């Protein structure tokens, strides 16, 4: 048993918050947390995620347990225990001609679904339908329970399209469920949002990512969220029903995958001594006691 583990046990037994330990990131250190979203959405996303997992990059991956391909994602992830797995809480289904509905069933949560039982494509459509908070709780619990029964170690929660934290009430619900189930929440560890890769043109994604890495602040965790996939006929056929979604979505997802796996990115991480961490690392260092609600504008 190493000294650090003994110290953590002593602190816990003495009811001393784990935040009393040394900070996760030193004041002169750079750290990035790579999170890949939407696993379970489709085969092309799962296959892309497997390439990232095979690379050995420390990564956190968020699974949509309401989607048809989640079981394949689970089987893949069981082969890569180094990954930190989260639940991508899902209350929207945004693709034309490819929709999904609630794990709990449409009869259990009628205010969360459209006339044929699918989730609404946008937050505006969902909350314009007057969803009942109790039904949101029923559905989010169903997704968490499905994830926990999958056999994977689940470390954290986050939220697809921001729907699960769209209001103060729903944010409070997510926080309450995280506490009940002993899970972390993405963005609750002081992460600095290093967004920009998603909105960049496919040919500019690598350069955008390299700039983000070069500008990573010291003493903080930079959160890099990726939406990866393979450009296949399946992905080419998907059209986002939200006007803000990028056109040629499959090209964007393939480009994000190639940028993340680029040797130039590995060189930048090594050259600038950037530490790559996961939510599993954060749980093992500061635990759920280290979480703090972020600025609600996020």
N, C-alpha and C positions, 0 to 999 in steps of 0.2 A: 504494500500500500504506500503510494508516494506521499510526500509531505503536503503537497497542495490539497490532495483529497482529504487528508486528516484535518487540515485547517478548515476546510469547508464543513466537515462534520462537526467540528468543535463550535464553529459559528452558528450552525443550525441548531445544535443542542442548546446553545446559550441564547437562542432567539435573537441573534444579531443579524440584521438584514445583510444579504449577500452584496448589496451595493457598497458595503463598507470595504470590500476588496479593492485591489488596484483596478483602475479602469480597463475595460476590454481593449481599448486602443490607446497607446501611449500618445502623449501630446505632440511628439515629433514623428509619429508614424502615420502612414497612409494605409487605409483598409477599404476593400470593396466587397460588397455582398451581391453576388449574381443570383437573380431569381428568374427562372424560366416558367412562364405561365401557360395554362391551357392544356396541360397533359390530359389525355382522356377525351379530348374533343374529337379527334379523328386519328386514323392510322398514320397519316403523313406527319402530324405533330408528334405522335409517340415515337416514330422512327427517327425524326430529327433529334428528339430528346435523348434517344439512345446513343446517338453519335456524340453528344455532349458528355454523357455519362461515361462512355468508353474513353474519352480523352483524359479522364482523371481530374478535370477541373473541379475544385470544390464548388458545389452548386446547390442551391435550394430550388426545389421544383414544386409547383402548385398544380394539384390534380382537380379536375372538374368531375366530381363523383356523380353528378347528375347526367353526364353525357354517355352516349352509347359505347364509346371505346375506352371507358375507364378501366375495365377489367384487363385489357391488354397493357395499359399503363402500369397497373399493379404488378402484373407478372414481370414486366421489364424491370421495375424498380426493386423487386425482390432480389435481383442479381447485383445490385449496386448499393450496398448498405452505407457507403460513404455519403450518399446524397441525403440532404435534409428534406423531408417531405411535408408539404402543407396541403390544406384543403382550400381550394379556390371556390369559396362560397358563391353559388350561382343562382341568380334570380332572373336572368335574361337569356334569351336565345336569339341571336342577332342575325343569323344567316338566312338568306332567301332559299327556300326549298330544302333546308336542312335545319330542323328544329328539334328541341327536346323539351321535356316537361319535368314536373316535380317528382322527386324520389318518393314523396309521401302519397302521390296520386292526386289527380285533379279534383276528386270529390272531397278530399281532406282540406284543400286550400283553394277554394273556388275564386277568391279575389286575386290570386296570383297568376291566373291563366286566362288566355283568350277563349274564344267561343269553341275551339276544338281541343283545348286542354294543353296548349303549349305556353311556355313562358313568353312574355312580351319581348319584342326586340330591343326596346330602349328603357332606360330609367323613367323617362317622361311618361311613356305609355303605361308602365307598371304603376307608378304612383298616381297617375291620372285616373286609374281604375279604383282608387281607394283601397289599397291592400290592408287587411287587418293585421295588426302587429302579432296577434296570437297565431295567425296562419303563417306568418314569416318565421316565427319561432318553431312551429311544427316542422316546417320544411328545412330550416337550417339544422335542427336536431337530427332530422332524418339523414341529411348529408353527412354530418359528423359521425353518426352511428354507423353508417355504411362504411365510412373511411376506417373507423377503428376496428370494424369487423373484417377488414380486408387482409389483416396480417401484417400490414406495414406499421412501422413506428411513425406516428404522426407528431410533428413538432409544433406546427403553427397554423394559424388561420390567415387568409387574406380574402379579397373580394373581387369578383368578376365585374368589371365595368362600374365599380363603386356602388352598386345597388344596395348591398347589405349594410352600408354605412351612409346611406343617402340622407337620413334625418338624424336628429339627436336621439330619438327613440330607438331607431334601428341600430345606431352605433352603440348605444347603451346595451342593447340586446346582445350584440356580438361580443362586447366586453364581458358581459355576464356569463355567456356560454363559454368563453375562453377560460374564465376563472373556474367555472364548474368542472370543466373537463381537463384543467391543468395544462392548457395550451398557450403558446405565445401568439402574438398578433404581429404581422409584418407592419413595419413603420412605427412600431412602439418602442424601439431601442435607440431613438435619436438618429436614425438613418437620414442622410442627406439625399434627397431625390436627385439623381443624376440622369434625368430623362433627356430625351432628344434623339436617341437612336431610332425609336419607333416612327417619328415623324419625318426623319431624313429620307431622301430618295434612295432607292436600292443601291445605286452606284456610289452614294456618299456615306453609307452606313459605317463602313470600316473607318474612314477618316474621322467621322463624328465620334465613334467609340474611342479612338486613340486620343482625341482632344479631351474627352471626358476623363479618361484615365490620367492624362497629363495634368489636368486641372483639379484632380481629387484633393480635397482639403486634408491637412494633417490633423490628427487628433480626433477624427470623425470617421464614421462608416458611410461610404458612398453606396447607395442602392442603385443597381443597374437592373432594370426589368426588361426581359427579352420575350418576344413573341415569335417563336421559331417554327419552322415547318419545312417541308420539301415541296418544290414546285412540281406537282403532279397533276394529272387531269382532274383528280378528286378536288385538290385545292384550287385549281384554276376555275372550277365551277362554282365556288362559293362567292356570294355577293353579299356584302354587309348592307343591311337595311338601314343603318344609321348613316346620315350624310357625312358625319365626321370621320368615318372609317376610310382608310386608304384604298384607292382603286388598285387593281393588280395586286391584291393582297398576298397571293402565293409568291410573287416575286419579292415582296417585302419580307416575308417570313424566311424564305431561302437566303436572302441577303443578310438577315440578322444572324442566322445560323453560321454562315460563312465568315462573317465578321468576328463572331465570338470564338470560332475555332481557328482563326488566322494566326500563323506564326508571329506576325507583327504584334498581336495582342499579348501573346506569351512573352515576347521580348520586352514589351513595355512594362509588364508586371514585374519581370525580373530586373530590368534596368533601373526602375524607379523604386525597387524594394517595396512594392505594394503587396500587402497581405490580403489573401482572399479567404473570407470566412463565410460561414453558413449560420442559419438559425439554430441548428443543432449546437454549433460552437457557442452561440450566445446563451442558450439554455444551460449548457454545461458550465459556463463561466459565471453568469449572473442570475440565471433562472428567471422565472416569471416575475420575481420580485424586482427585477431590473427594468420592467416595462414602465412606460409613462405615456399617457395619452398625448398624441401629437397635436399640433395646431389644427383646429377643426376645419380650416380652409383646405386641408389636404383631403 
